[in-house]
Amino acid sequence: MTKGLKLRGPLILSLLLLLTGSLLVVALSGYLTEASENNYRQSLSNALEQAALNVNDRMGAAVSAMRYMMYSNAMTMAITIQEDNITMSYQLQEIKNLRSLVQSTMAEKDTALVRIYMNNYKLLTREGINFFALDALDSLPPSAGTMEWQSVHRITTKFFDQEVISLRAALANPYRYGELGAVLVIDQNPQRYQEILNIFALPDSSAVIALTDSFGTPFLTAEADQPDRELLKKSILEEQSSGKLTSSSGEEMVYWALPLEYAGWRLCLYTPRSSLLAGNGAFRSLQPFLYGGLLLLVLLFCILLFVFVYTRKLHQYIRYVNQTIQATGDVQNHHPTGLKDVFDLDGNISELLETIDTLTKRNYESQLRERSANLRMLQAQINPHFLYNTLDTIHWMSLRENAPGVAEMLEKLAEYFRLSLSRGQSVITFQTEVQITKAYLELCSCHAARPFETVWDIDESCLNAEIPKMTLQPLVENALLHGIYCRKEQEPGQIVITAIVQMGRLKLTISNDGPPLSQDKPIAFSSFGLTNVEERLDLLAKGDYSIELKNWEDRGVCVAVDLPYFTAPGKSSFS
């Protein structure tokens, strides 16, 4: 008792230390986790805002240049001069003025090309470098006086072949209603935008930054990034500029989406939520110490618990179990002697398990012999010769009394008993089982409460198969009693019997168009016939079988039986 009290004190103290230390570790870990996640979120948000600012500057420079071109004197004169006043010398001066306008616009470092499209009668449309005919445009801006942005696309001319981001504007001809006077295009180098994304892409590569159109389709990303297009489209549908979404791979992602000032484009950034913690080096450096301390506390508690339990109770229980198994001596007078009791317990338990296994096998074999003896006794009580002679006498008496119907039923009954007895055999061929069932159905058709028809679909390869006697007939009987005779319809019912050999197994189905199984009740073998079949299959097939009761095409019930297929005469698999 004193020893137990001495050990209990340190155990309780260690438990309190473990709980206190665990709570401190959990609280500190939670605080650091939240702080780390918030810091990383803020750094990502700041990076995205700076990148958006730079992109807006690039696009704003193009918008300013476009406005300068639209309202310049050179462009105004070029589109307002009437056709009858266009002389060769005037067109040359027009080309000189527009050339100067183009060169000043292309001085902007982000500009890759400036294109001006005008009416075909203009001399400058043949230049093919900066000046082109309106007919060369594949599409026109939506309306005159408005600007239109085009995401990354390729421009191919006689002297230029490159991917660009374009800003377009259309100018109306003041002297011809509904006619364009010119279309101005400023092509920017996408690499300038690429540099912005590359600068603000994080080094761990877990975050993806992308420039998308108004539909959420990415057209420019940081180098080596493979954007999740579905996730970006989802972010467009969200009302908030940041939040959480699930990626196409099922991972939880944190996203930010900032609208740009122009074109309805967005700058998006997303990263796995797990990377918010991984991206903080301070937290990663503290993690080993936090979890290492917690592990030491757990180990300390486990050691003390082991010492307490195994020094105070274990040996007593082991000795008690050993002595109980061996059934020798007074268990109350023995005390633990050491670890030897553990090895003794292992040996005694093994011997006990072997004894239990032996007794179980003997009991099972005894039950089998008892059931077989009862079956042989029942068959012996039925004297075949006495039964056949009696039925034959009644048959001739019926004919003498002019009752042919009774005589026919007696003849069929005698045939049914002759096949059913099968000379006391417990395993017969499937062909004999079919004959027994047909004889039974012929008897039933003579006095059936409701008319029925039987459809046989038996593969010839099944006829030589060995099967436990009275397997098929009880299932057919059950189909009559619980199916055909329970029909509400007046027309004849139907029983369909099929048998095939598939992958070395005999598969039987007995279906009827009676009432289907109730959906609110579990499928079970409630009838004696099904239970009897299941019992004999379990005994004779040694568990290698299956029997299933289910609805048949929403018009009745089907019983499916699956068992081994054997044909060797005198070597039944069920013996």
FENWO-V199626 format. One record per residue. OMEGA is omega in whole degrees, -180 to 180 (none if undefined). Layout:
BEGIN
[[OMEGA] [OMEGA]]
END
This chain:
BEGIN
[[180] [179] [179] [179] [180] [-179] [-177] [180] [177] [180] [179] [179] [179] [177] [178] [178] [179] [-179] [180] [179] [180] [179] [179] [180] [-180] [-180] [-180] [179] [179] [180] [180] [178] [-180] [180] [179] [-179] [180] [179] [-179] [176] [-178] [179] [177] [180] [179] [179] [-180] [179] [178] [178] [178] [178] [180] [178] [178] [178] [179] [-179] [178] [177] [178] [179] [179] [178] [179] [179] [178] [180] [-176] [-174] [178] [179] [-180] [-180] [179] [178] [-177] [-176] [-178] [180] [-180] [-174] [-177] [179] [-177] [175] [-180] [-179] [179] [179] [178] [177] [178] [179] [180] [-179] [180] [177] [178] [178] [-180] [-178] [178] [178] [-179] [176] [176] [-173] [-180] [-175] [178] [-177] [172] [-179] [176] [180] [-178] [-177] [-171] [-177] [179] [180] [-174] [-179] [180] [-176] [172] [177] [177] [-176] [-176] [176] [179] [-179] [-178] [180] [175] [180] [-178] [174] [-174] [-179] [180] [178] [180] [179] [-178] [177] [174] [179] [-172] [177] [-176] [176] [-180] [173] [180] [-174] [-175] [178] [-174] [172] [-177] [166] [-168] [170] [-176] [175] [-180] [177] [-178] [173] [-175] [-177] [177] [-176] [178] [-178] [177] [175] [-180] [173] [-180] [-180] [172] [-179] [178] [179] [179] [-179] [178] [176] [178] [180] [178] [-180] [-179] [-180] [-175] [171] [-175] [-174] [-177] [176] [177] [178] [179] [177] [-173] [173] [-175] [173] [-176] [179] [-180] [179] [-179] [175] [177] [179] [174] [-178] [178] [177] [175] [-172] [174] [-174] [179] [179] [179] [177] [177] [-178] [178] [-178] [-180] [180] [-178] [-180] [177] [-180] [-178] [177] [177] [-179] [179] [178] [179] [-179] [178] [-176] [172] [-174] [170] [179] [-179] [176] [177] [-177] [-173] [168] [-177] [179] [180] [172] [-172] [176] [176] [-178] [175] [179] [180] [-178] [178] [176] [-178] [-178] [-180] [-176] [-179] [180] [179] [179] [180] [-176] [-180] [-180] [-179] [-177] [174] [176] [177] [179] [178] [178] [179] [179] [178] [179] [-180] [179] [179] [178] [178] [180] [-178] [-175] [-173] [176] [-176] [-172] [-167] [-176] [179] [179] [179] [179] [179] [179] [179] [-177] [178] [179] [-178] [179] [178] [174] [179] [-174] [-179] [-176] [-178] [180] [-179] [-178] [179] [-177] [178] [179] [179] [179] [176] [180] [179] [179] [-179] [178] [177] [178] [179] [179] [177] [179] [179] [179] [179] [-180] [179] [179] [179] [179] [179] [179] [178] [178] [178] [180] [179] [-180] [178] [179] [178] [179] [179] [178] [179] [179] [180] [180] [179] [180] [-176] [-178] [177] [-179] [-178] [180] [-180] [179] [179] [178] [179] [178] [-179] [176] [178] [178] [180] [179] [178] [176] [-176] [179] [179] [180] [180] [180] [178] [179] [178] [178] [178] [179] [180] [179] [180] [180] [-175] [-179] [174] [177] [176] [-180] [177] [178] [-179] [176] [178] [177] [177] [178] [177] [178] [178] [-179] [179] [178] [178] [-180] [177] [176] [-178] [-178] [-179] [-177] [-176] [178] [178] [180] [178] [175] [-178] [177] [180] [176] [-174] [175] [-177] [180] [-179] [-169] [-179] [-179] [175] [-176] [175] [-179] [180] [173] [-176] [-174] [178] [179] [176] [177] [178] [178] [177] [-173] [-175] [-179] [-174] [-177] [180] [179] [175] [179] [-179] [-179] [-177] [175] [-175] [173] [180] [-179] [-180] [177] [177] [173] [-176] [177] [175] [180] [178] [-177] [-179] [172] [176] [-175] [176] [-179] [174] [-180] [178] [177] [178] [-177] [-178] [178] [179] [177] [-177] [178] [-175] [-177] [180] [-179] [179] [179] [-180] [179] [180] [180] [-177] [175] [180] [180] [-173] [-180] [176] [176] [-178] [-179] [171] [176] [-172] [178] [-176] [176] [-177] [175] [177] [178] [180] [-175] [-180] [174] [-179] [-180] [180] [-179] [-177] [180] [177] [-178] [-176] [-178] [178] [180] [-178] [176] [-178] [-178] [none]]
END
